[in-house]
């Protein structure tokens, strides 16, 4: 964090693929003053997947960013991404992280699933930034139909 601060960065987003980063952000804010540290939540199976309650809980604790599923995503499982490595560390991963069992954001028709819409609505309600699994961040504009980029420094 001090390297980022000394490089002139105004803030960073903490991300974990396993748990909300609210507690770590709190600790790091006290440890490294002078840089804004934004906690996040990633919607993998470890937090219940597409779970509006997890988003609300993280938001009420200070999380500012929601990342869509990474290793729990159907795409990651099908291509043998990070999910392949988790099978060696998490016993229940073997039965869960199989093709056809991953999290999908859209149906076969390409439209957002109801669970995805509920998560997006919850994040919007709390003013959270939505990111794809790999960090491309967007925030809905007031019109709800257009997305616009949102820079980290404006997440206050």
C-alpha positions as a Markdown table, in Angstrom:
| # | Residue | x | y | z |
|---|---|---|---|---|
| 1 | Unk | 0.0 | 0.0 | 0.0 |
| 2 | Unk | 2.8 | 2.4 | 0.8 |
| 3 | Unk | 4.3 | 1.8 | -2.6 |
| 4 | Unk | 1.0 | 2.7 | -4.3 |
| 5 | Unk | 0.7 | 5.8 | -2.0 |
| 6 | Unk | 4.3 | 6.9 | -2.7 |
| 7 | Unk | 3.7 | 6.4 | -6.5 |
| 8 | Unk | 0.9 | 9.0 | -6.2 |
| 9 | Unk | -2.1 | 6.7 | -6.3 |
| 10 | Unk | -5.1 | 8.1 | -4.6 |
| 11 | Unk | -6.7 | 4.7 | -3.8 |
| 12 | Unk | -6.8 | 1.0 | -4.5 |
| 13 | Unk | -9.4 | -1.7 | -4.4 |
| 14 | Unk | -8.7 | -4.9 | -2.4 |
| 15 | Unk | -10.0 | -8.1 | -4.0 |
| 16 | Unk | -10.2 | -11.6 | -2.7 |
| 17 | Unk | -11.7 | -14.5 | -4.6 |
| 18 | Unk | -12.7 | -16.1 | -1.3 |
| 19 | Unk | -14.2 | -13.5 | 1.1 |
| 20 | Unk | -15.2 | -9.8 | 1.4 |
| 21 | Unk | -12.2 | -7.6 | 2.0 |
| 22 | Unk | -13.9 | -5.2 | 4.5 |
| 23 | Unk | -11.8 | -6.3 | 7.5 |
| 24 | Unk | -8.5 | -6.2 | 5.7 |
| 25 | Unk | -9.3 | -2.8 | 4.3 |
| 26 | Unk | -10.1 | -1.5 | 7.8 |
| 27 | Unk | -6.8 | -2.8 | 9.1 |
| 28 | Unk | -4.7 | -1.5 | 6.1 |
| 29 | Unk | -6.3 | 2.0 | 6.4 |
| 30 | Unk | -5.0 | 2.3 | 9.9 |
| 31 | Unk | -1.6 | 0.8 | 9.0 |
| 32 | Unk | -1.0 | 2.9 | 5.8 |
| 33 | Unk | -2.5 | 6.4 | 6.0 |
| 34 | Unk | -2.7 | 8.7 | 3.0 |
| 35 | Unk | -4.3 | 6.3 | 0.5 |
| 36 | Unk | -7.9 | 5.3 | 0.2 |
| 37 | Unk | -8.5 | 1.6 | 0.4 |
| 38 | Unk | -11.7 | 0.3 | -1.0 |
| 39 | Unk | -13.1 | -3.1 | 0.1 |
| 40 | Unk | -14.9 | -5.4 | -2.3 |
| 41 | Unk | -16.8 | -8.7 | -2.6 |
| 42 | Unk | -16.4 | -11.3 | -5.3 |
| 43 | Unk | -19.5 | -13.4 | -6.0 |
| 44 | Unk | -18.0 | -16.9 | -6.0 |
| 45 | Unk | -19.4 | -19.9 | -4.2 |
| 46 | Unk | -17.5 | -19.1 | -1.1 |
| 47 | Unk | -19.9 | -16.2 | -0.4 |
| 48 | Unk | -23.0 | -18.0 | -1.8 |
| 49 | Unk | -22.5 | -17.1 | -5.5 |
| 50 | Unk | -25.0 | -14.6 | -6.9 |
| 51 | Unk | -26.2 | -13.6 | -3.5 |
| 52 | Unk | -27.8 | -10.2 | -2.9 |
| 53 | Unk | -27.7 | -10.7 | 0.9 |
| 54 | Unk | -23.9 | -11.1 | 0.7 |
| 55 | Unk | -23.7 | -7.9 | -1.3 |
| 56 | Unk | -25.9 | -6.0 | 1.1 |
| 57 | Unk | -23.9 | -7.3 | 4.1 |
| 58 | Unk | -20.6 | -6.3 | 2.5 |
| 59 | Unk | -22.0 | -2.9 | 1.5 |
| 60 | Unk | -23.3 | -2.2 | 5.0 |
| 61 | Unk | -19.8 | -3.0 | 6.3 |
| 62 | Unk | -18.2 | -0.6 | 3.8 |
| 63 | Unk | -17.5 | -2.5 | 0.6 |
| 64 | Unk | -17.6 | -0.3 | -2.5 |
| 65 | Unk | -17.0 | -2.8 | -5.3 |
| 66 | Unk | -18.8 | -6.0 | -6.5 |
| 67 | Unk | -16.8 | -8.4 | -8.7 |
| 68 | Unk | -18.7 | -11.0 | -10.7 |
| 69 | Unk | -17.8 | -14.7 | -10.2 |
| 70 | Unk | -14.2 | -15.7 | -11.1 |
| 71 | Unk | -13.4 | -19.4 | -10.2 |
| 72 | Unk | -17.1 | -20.2 | -9.7 |
| 73 | Unk | -18.1 | -19.0 | -13.2 |
| 74 | Unk | -19.2 | -21.6 | -15.7 |
| 75 | Unk | -16.7 | -20.2 | -18.2 |
| 76 | Unk | -13.8 | -20.7 | -15.8 |
| 77 | Unk | -14.8 | -24.2 | -15.0 |
| 78 | Unk | -15.3 | -25.2 | -18.7 |
| 79 | Unk | -11.9 | -23.8 | -19.7 |
| 80 | Unk | -10.1 | -25.3 | -16.7 |
| 81 | Unk | -9.0 | -22.0 | -15.2 |
| 82 | Unk | -8.4 | -21.2 | -11.6 |
| 83 | Unk | -11.3 | -23.5 | -10.5 |
| 84 | Unk | -9.1 | -26.5 | -11.6 |
| 85 | Unk | -6.5 | -25.6 | -9.0 |
| 86 | Unk | -9.0 | -25.1 | -6.2 |
| 87 | Unk | -9.9 | -28.8 | -6.4 |
| 88 | Unk | -6.6 | -29.6 | -4.6 |
| 89 | Unk | -7.3 | -27.2 | -1.7 |
| 90 | Unk | -11.0 | -27.2 | -1.1 |
| 91 | Unk | -12.6 | -30.7 | -0.6 |
| 92 | Unk | -16.1 | -29.7 | -1.7 |
| 93 | Unk | -14.8 | -28.1 | -4.9 |
| 94 | Unk | -14.5 | -31.5 | -6.6 |
| 95 | Unk | -18.2 | -32.0 | -6.7 |
| 96 | Unk | -19.2 | -28.4 | -7.2 |
| 97 | Unk | -16.7 | -27.1 | -9.7 |
| 98 | Unk | -17.7 | -29.3 | -12.7 |
| 99 | Unk | -19.0 | -28.4 | -16.1 |
| 100 | Unk | -22.6 | -27.5 | -15.9 |
| 101 | Unk | -22.4 | -26.5 | -12.2 |
| 102 | Unk | -20.7 | -23.1 | -12.6 |
| 103 | Unk | -22.4 | -19.7 | -12.1 |
| 104 | Unk | -23.9 | -18.1 | -15.2 |
| 105 | Unk | -24.9 | -14.5 | -15.4 |
| 106 | Unk | -27.0 | -15.0 | -18.5 |
| 107 | Unk | -29.4 | -17.7 | -19.8 |
| 108 | Unk | -29.1 | -19.6 | -23.0 |
| 109 | Unk | -31.0 | -16.7 | -24.7 |
| 110 | Unk | -28.2 | -14.3 | -23.7 |
| 111 | Unk | -30.4 | -12.3 | -21.3 |
| 112 | Unk | -29.5 | -11.6 | -17.7 |
| 113 | Unk | -30.8 | -14.2 | -15.3 |
| 114 | Unk | -33.1 | -13.0 | -12.5 |
| 115 | Unk | -30.4 | -13.7 | -9.9 |
| 116 | Unk | -28.0 | -11.5 | -11.8 |
| 117 | Unk | -30.5 | -8.7 | -12.0 |
| 118 | Unk | -31.2 | -8.9 | -8.2 |
| 119 | Unk | -27.4 | -8.6 | -7.5 |
| 120 | Unk | -27.1 | -5.7 | -9.9 |
| 121 | Unk | -30.1 | -3.9 | -8.3 |
| 122 | Unk | -28.7 | -4.5 | -4.8 |
| 123 | Unk | -25.3 | -3.1 | -5.8 |
| 124 | Unk | -27.0 | -0.1 | -7.4 |
| 125 | Unk | -29.1 | 0.5 | -4.3 |
| 126 | Unk | -25.8 | 0.8 | -2.3 |
| 127 | Unk | -24.0 | 2.8 | -4.9 |
| 128 | Unk | -21.4 | 0.1 | -5.5 |
| 129 | Unk | -19.2 | -0.3 | -8.6 |
| 130 | Unk | -19.7 | -3.5 | -10.6 |
| 131 | Unk | -16.7 | -5.2 | -12.1 |
| 132 | Unk | -16.3 | -8.2 | -14.3 |
| 133 | Unk | -14.4 | -11.0 | -12.8 |
| 134 | Unk | -11.1 | -9.6 | -14.1 |
| 135 | Unk | -11.6 | -6.0 | -13.1 |
| 136 | Unk | -13.3 | -4.1 | -15.9 |
| 137 | Unk | -15.4 | -1.8 | -13.8 |
| 138 | Unk | -18.6 | -0.1 | -14.8 |
| 139 | Unk | -21.3 | 1.8 | -13.0 |
| 140 | Unk | -24.8 | 2.3 | -14.2 |
| 141 | Unk | -25.7 | 5.8 | -15.2 |
| 142 | Unk | -28.9 | 7.3 | -14.0 |
| 143 | Unk | -30.7 | 6.2 | -17.1 |
| 144 | Unk | -30.2 | 2.5 | -16.1 |
| 145 | Unk | -29.7 | 1.7 | -19.8 |
| 146 | Unk | -26.2 | 3.0 | -20.3 |
| 147 | Unk | -23.0 | 2.1 | -18.5 |
| 148 | Unk | -20.1 | 4.4 | -18.0 |
| 149 | Unk | -16.6 | 3.9 | -16.7 |
| 150 | Unk | -16.0 | 4.8 | -13.1 |
| 151 | Unk | -12.5 | 5.6 | -11.8 |
| 152 | Unk | -11.4 | 4.3 | -8.5 |
| 153 | Unk | -10.6 | 7.8 | -7.1 |
| 154 | Unk | -14.3 | 8.8 | -7.3 |
| 155 | Unk | -15.7 | 5.9 | -5.3 |
| 156 | Unk | -16.1 | 7.9 | -2.1 |
